[in-house]
Amino acid sequence: MPSSQVQNNIWARLRGAVAGQAIGNTYALLSDGGQFAPPTANLGNGRTYMVDPQNGSDSNDGVAWDQAFATMTAAFAVVADYDTILLNGVLREQVTAPLGVFDVTILGAANNPRQATSGGVPTGGGATWLAPTSPAATTPLLTLLEQAWTIDNIFFGTVASTPSLRLKGLETASFPDASHAIVRNCAFATQGLTAEVGIGGWNLFNTIFKNCRFQGLTGTAIAGEDVSIRTPAENQILDCYFRECANAINMPMNYGRIVGNFFKDITTLQIDINAGADNYVCFNMFDKSQANISIAQGFVGNASDMWRNWSSDTAALTVGVPA
């Protein structure tokens, strides 16, 4: 076939996919459902599923908004590698992601994550994930077990004395390794409970937390819950906003990057990455004077770290590991 005909044929298929037309996959560009798919046959099919707690039903197939699931449990029953789950509305569920499934994205289908309720009643949209009316004690809203999941653009409420989102890895059959995850553009905000934790990590490696908001949590925004396998390493906390939390970051870390974050009205621990080494803690903004960037004020690093940050009373960077 001449090259111009090949190009025209491919373009016709792409236009069909945009229009939602189910088309064949002659050139391995698209899946049979009209979606982009990796060319290797043994990779996931890259399907997209919808979850709409207010308008969906678990008897649906989840592949369109008018056929959306009502629960994340139903989506997890069918999700495969490379799939995407879109969340719209207000979800009230405590759920664990499936074993043996990798590289899944859960994406809030809202312009900006928010708590879209008034008096507990959904107001529309929002991509909001809250605890059930009678939550199971010390059970996260979402627990990840396998590598390279992405959580994007979702507002998380809290559960007392446990993380809203737990990334759990013990290198066992039941709890393999939730490392290499990305959590971005999410919000974690207080529900007025005790010991609220935003994100809890177990032995994490190469995980990215980016552009997230942590507000009013009564425990810790980002916590290293377990380091029995290894000291968390090469993790990144970037461009996040920590406001009015009891503690901001409390996670031992090696070779990590904590860069470009904002800290406001943190009660106790600002950054505690003790028992690690060789981290970059740079270009963060603290509402403390230079003299109070100290261990006594909740800043705890390691001798081999590099710290270069802004304090409230000086235009120049505050240089050096807090003492």
Residue pairs with C-beta under 8 A, 6 or more apart in sequence:
1 9
6 27
9 26
9 27
10 27
10 29
13 23
13 24
13 26
13 27
13 29
13 30
14 29
14 30
16 23
16 34
17 23
17 30
17 34
17 35
17 36
20 34
21 34
22 32
22 33
22 34
23 30
23 32
23 34
24 32
25 31
25 32
25 37
28 37
28 39
29 36
29 37
30 36
30 37
31 37
31 45
31 46
31 47
33 45
33 47
33 63
35 45
35 46
35 47
35 48
36 46
37 43
37 45
37 46
38 44
38 46
38 82
43 81
43 82
44 80
44 81
44 82
44 83
44 103
45 80
45 82
45 83
46 82
46 83
46 84
47 63
47 80
47 83
47 84
48 63
48 83
48 84
48 85
48 86
49 62
49 63
49 69
49 75
49 78
49 79
49 83
49 84
49 85
49 86
50 56
50 62
50 63
50 64
50 65
50 67
50 68
50 69
50 85
50 86
50 88
50 109
51 62
51 68
51 69
51 70
51 71
51 72
51 74
51 75
51 85
51 86
51 87
51 88
51 91
52 65
52 68
52 69
52 70
52 87
52 88
52 89
53 70
53 71
53 89
53 90
53 91
53 92
53 122
54 89
54 90
54 122
55 65
55 68
55 89
56 62
56 67
56 68
56 69
56 70
57 68
57 69
57 70
58 69
58 70
58 71
58 73
58 74
60 67
60 68
60 69
61 67
62 68
62 69
62 74
62 75
62 78
65 88
68 88
69 75
71 91
71 93
71 95
72 85
72 87
72 91
72 93
72 95
72 106
72 142
73 93
73 95
75 85
76 95
76 97
76 98
77 98
79 85
79 98
79 101
79 104
80 101
81 101
81 102
81 103
81 104
82 103
82 104
83 104
83 105
84 104
84 105
84 106
84 107
85 104
85 105
85 106
85 107
86 107
86 108
86 109
87 106
87 107
87 108
87 109
87 127
87 129
87 154
88 108
88 109
88 110
88 125
88 126
88 127
89 116
89 122
89 124
89 125
89 126
89 127
89 128
90 116
90 117
90 122
90 126
90 128
90 130
91 128
91 129
91 130
92 130
92 131
92 132
92 133
93 129
93 132
93 141
94 131
94 132
94 135
94 136
94 139
94 140
94 141
94 142
94 159
95 141
95 142
95 143
96 142
96 143
96 145
97 104
97 142
97 143
97 144
97 145
97 146
97 149
98 145
98 146
99 145
99 146
99 174
99 176
100 146
101 146
102 146
102 147
102 148
102 149
103 147
103 148
103 149
104 149
104 150
105 149
105 150
105 151
105 152
106 142
106 149
106 150
106 151
106 152
106 154
107 150
107 152
107 153
107 154
108 127
108 152
108 153
108 154
108 155
108 186
109 127
110 116
110 125
110 126
110 127
110 153
112 153
113 126
113 127
113 128
113 153
113 154
113 155
113 185
113 186
113 187
114 126
114 127
114 128
114 155
114 187
115 126
115 128
115 130
115 155
115 157
115 189
116 122
116 123
116 124
116 125
116 126
116 127
116 128
116 155
117 123
117 126
117 128
117 130
122 128
126 155
127 153
127 154
127 155
128 154
128 155
128 157
129 141
129 142
129 154
129 155
129 156
129 157
129 164
130 141
130 156
130 157
130 191
131 141
131 157
131 158
131 159
131 191
135 159
137 160
137 161
138 159
138 160
138 161
138 162
139 159
139 162
140 159
140 162
140 163
140 164
140 165
140 166
140 200
141 156
141 157
141 159
141 164
141 165
142 151
142 156
142 164
142 165
142 166
143 165
143 166
143 168
144 151
144 165
144 166
144 167
144 168
144 178
144 181
145 168
145 169
145 174
145 175
145 176
145 177
145 178
146 176
146 177
146 178
147 176
147 177
147 178
147 179
147 180
147 181
148 180
148 181
149 178
149 181
149 182
150 181
150 182
150 183
150 184
151 165
151 181
151 182
151 183
151 184
151 186
152 182
152 183
152 184
152 185
152 186
153 184
153 185
153 186
154 186
154 187
155 186
155 187
155 189
156 164
156 165
156 186
156 187
156 188
156 189
156 198
157 164
157 189
157 191
158 164
158 188
158 189
158 190
158 191
158 193
158 196
158 197
158 198
158 217
159 193
159 196
160 193
160 194
160 195
160 196
161 193
161 194
161 195
161 219
162 195
162 197
162 200
163 197
163 198
163 199
163 200
163 223
163 225
164 188
164 196
164 197
164 198
164 199
165 183
165 186
165 188
165 198
165 199
165 200
166 178
166 199
166 200
166 201
166 202
166 225
167 178
167 179
167 181
167 199
167 200
167 201
167 202
167 204
167 207
168 175
168 178
168 202
168 226
169 175
169 176
169 177
169 178
169 179
169 202
169 203
169 204
169 229
170 176
170 202
170 203
170 226
170 228
170 229
171 177
171 203
171 229
175 202
177 203
177 205
178 201
178 202
178 204
178 207
179 203
179 204
179 205
179 206
179 207
180 205
180 206
180 207
181 204
181 207
181 208
182 207
182 208
182 210
183 199
183 207
183 208
183 209
183 210
183 212
184 208
184 209
184 210
184 211
184 212
185 210
185 211
185 212
186 212
186 213
187 212
187 213
187 214
187 215
188 198
188 199
188 212
188 213
188 214
188 215
188 217
188 221
189 213
189 214
189 215
189 216
189 217
190 196
190 215
190 216
190 217
190 218
193 218
194 218
194 219
195 218
195 219
196 217
196 218
196 219
197 217
197 219
197 220
197 221
197 223
198 212
198 214
198 217
198 220
198 221
198 222
198 223
199 209
199 221
199 222
199 223
200 223
200 225
201 207
201 222
201 223
201 224
201 225
201 226
201 232
201 235
201 251
202 225
202 226
202 229
203 226
203 227
203 228
203 229
203 230
203 232
204 224
204 232
204 235
205 230
205 232
205 233
205 234
205 235
206 233
206 234
206 235
207 232
207 235
207 236
208 235
208 236
208 238
209 222
209 235
209 236
209 237
209 238
209 240
210 236
210 237
210 238
210 239
210 240
211 238
211 239
211 240
212 240
212 241
213 240
213 241
213 243
214 221
214 222
214 240
214 241
214 242
214 243
214 245
214 248
215 241
215 243
215 244
215 245
216 243
216 244
216 245
217 245
217 246
218 245
218 246
219 245
219 246
219 247
220 245
220 246
220 247
220 248
220 249
220 250
220 269
221 242
221 245
221 247
221 248
221 249
222 237
222 248
222 249
222 250
222 251
223 247
223 250
223 251
224 232
224 250
224 251
224 252
224 253
227 252
227 275
231 252
231 253
231 254
231 275
231 276
232 251
232 252
232 253
232 254
232 256
232 276
233 253
233 254
233 255
233 256
234 254
234 255
234 256
235 251
235 253
235 256
235 257
236 256
236 257
236 258
236 259
237 249
237 256
237 257
237 258
237 259
237 261
238 257
238 258
238 259
238 260
238 261
239 259
239 260
239 261
240 261
240 262
241 261
241 262
241 264
242 248
242 249
242 261
242 262
242 263
242 264
242 266
243 262
243 264
243 265
244 264
244 265
244 266
245 266
245 267
246 266
246 267
246 268
246 269
247 266
247 267
247 268
247 269
247 272
247 298
248 263
248 266
248 269
248 270
248 271
249 258
249 269
249 270
249 271
249 272
249 273
250 269
250 272
251 272
251 273
252 273
252 274
252 275
252 276
253 273
253 276
253 279
254 276
254 277
254 278
254 279
255 277
255 278
255 279
256 273
256 276
256 279
256 280
257 279
257 280
257 282
258 271
258 273
258 279
258 280
258 281
258 282
258 284
259 280
259 281
259 282
259 283
259 284
260 283
260 284
261 284
261 285
262 284
262 285
263 270
263 284
263 285
263 286
263 287
264 287
265 287
266 298
268 298
269 298
269 300
270 286
270 288
270 297
270 298
270 299
271 281
271 284
271 298
271 299
271 300
271 301
272 298
272 299
272 300
273 279
273 281
273 300
273 301
273 302
273 305
274 300
274 301
274 302
275 302
276 302
276 305
277 302
277 303
277 304
277 305
278 302
278 304
278 305
279 301
279 302
279 305
279 306
280 305
280 306
281 301
281 305
281 306
281 307
281 308
281 309
282 306
282 307
282 308
282 309
283 308
283 309
283 310
283 317
284 309
284 310
285 309
285 310
286 293
286 309
286 310
286 311
286 312
287 312
288 297
288 311
288 312
289 311
289 312
289 313
290 311
290 313
290 314
290 318
292 311
293 299
293 309
293 311
293 318
293 322
294 322
294 323
295 322
295 323
297 322
299 322
300 322
301 307
301 321
301 322
302 321
303 321
305 321
307 318
307 319
307 320
307 321
307 322
308 317
308 318
308 319
309 317
309 318
310 317
310 318
311 318
